[in-house]
């Protein structure tokens, strides 16, 4: 299995999401972390099983793995030696705001 790496913007998004849930309920924040961890675990186990939602400039498929219990998804692409997470997105807000990050992907 390839290791999972997160771009700094994705790390920041995850921290913001966790903080938002933590302000409302420590239990909700913990459940979100578990749900996100599940998505991040499923990706390297079966990286090609998630739907393609875009392509990078070099024609790498960009895929989305949904969280099970929360309205979020992990947006990633498979590189030669790793899985690169480019965003943690809310499924009902600002679609494709992260698309500009694909310019950084080789």
C-alpha positions in Angstrom: 0.0 0.0 0.0 1.1 3.5 -0.8 1.5 6.0 2.0 -1.1 8.9 2.3 0.2 12.5 2.2 -1.8 15.6 2.7 -1.2 19.0 1.1 -1.0 21.7 3.8 -4.3 23.2 2.7 -6.0 19.8 3.3 -4.4 19.6 6.8 -5.8 23.1 7.5 -9.3 22.1 6.3 -9.3 19.0 8.5 -8.2 21.1 11.6 -11.0 23.6 10.9 -13.6 20.9 10.6 -12.5 19.2 13.8 -12.5 22.6 15.6 -16.0 23.4 14.3 -17.4 20.1 15.6 -15.4 20.4 18.9 -17.0 23.7 19.6 -20.4 22.0 19.4 -19.6 18.6 21.0 -16.4 16.8 21.9 -18.1 13.6 21.0 -19.1 14.8 17.5 -15.5 15.9 16.9 -14.2 12.4 17.9 -16.8 10.7 15.7 -15.7 12.9 12.8 -12.1 12.1 13.3 -12.9 8.4 13.3 -15.0 8.7 10.2 -12.3 10.7 8.4 -9.7 8.1 9.5 -11.9 5.4 8.0 -11.9 7.2 4.6 -8.2 7.8 4.8 -7.7 4.1 5.5 -9.9 2.8 2.7 -8.2 4.9 0.1 -4.8 3.2 0.0 -6.5 -0.2 0.3 -8.5 0.3 -2.9 -7.4 3.6 -4.5 -9.1 3.0 -7.8 -12.5 2.1 -6.4 -13.6 5.6 -5.8 -15.3 7.8 -8.4 -13.2 10.1 -10.7 -14.3 13.7 -10.3 -11.5 15.5 -12.2 -8.1 15.1 -13.8 -4.8 16.9 -13.2 -2.9 18.7 -15.9 -0.9 15.5 -16.4 -4.1 13.5 -16.7 -3.9 11.8 -13.3 -7.4 10.9 -12.1 -8.7 12.9 -9.1 -11.0 10.8 -6.9 -13.4 11.4 -4.0 -13.8 9.1 -1.0 -16.8 10.0 1.1 -17.0 9.9 4.8 -19.6 7.5 6.0 -21.5 9.5 8.6 -20.5 13.1 7.9 -21.1 15.3 4.8 -17.5 15.4 3.9 -15.2 13.7 1.4 -11.5 13.3 0.8 -10.3 14.4 -2.6 -7.1 12.7 -3.7 -5.0 11.5 -6.6 -2.6 8.6 -6.8 1.0 9.4 -7.5 3.7 6.9 -8.4 4.8 6.5 -4.8 2.0 7.8 -2.6 -1.6 9.0 -2.4 -1.9 12.7 -2.3 -4.9 14.2 -0.5 -5.6 17.7 -2.0 -8.7 18.6 0.0 -11.2 17.7 2.7 -14.5 19.0 1.3 -18.0 19.5 2.5 -20.3 17.9 0.0 -22.9 20.7 -0.1 -20.6 23.8 -0.1 -18.4 25.5 -2.6 -18.0 22.7 -5.1 -14.6 22.6 -6.9 -13.0 25.4 -4.8 -9.9 23.1 -4.5 -9.5 22.6 -8.2 -6.6 25.2 -8.4 -4.6 22.9 -6.1 -4.3 20.4 -8.9 -1.8 22.7 -10.7 0.7 21.7 -8.0 0.3 18.0 -8.7 2.9 16.4 -11.0 
